Amino acid sequence: MLKFLLLFTSRFAMMRVVVNGVSREFPAAISVTGLVAALELAGKRIAIEHNGQIVPRSRYADTALADGDSLEVVVAVGGG
């Protein structure tokens, strides 16, 4: 039973990260790519800062988030 509980807990564990000053809950095993999808920002022109460091788009999939991380997400807006 303990083995099942550990597997269940790790598989569905959640973590809290701060996105633009707001604490949000996400699955524990999420990358910046997953965060972008969860925020419905895929395909938009965005910039992401993770714990004070800009994350290049080429590193989104490789950048894992951890409980307590802080992110700033900026969406580019065009217009005239």
C-alpha angles and dihedrals in degrees: 000000000000091000090053092049092050091049092046093047095048093045095051101027117137131209135198123235129172114238116188090338096311122109110232134177123232137165110284095241101056132134129202087265089057091047091052090051093046090052090049092238099124111135094017125116103256142154122210129201115196116195091335097315126104111239113217112227088241089063099048094101092045096048110091119197124224135201110283097021119146123221135182116200120194121190116205113231121199128199145124 
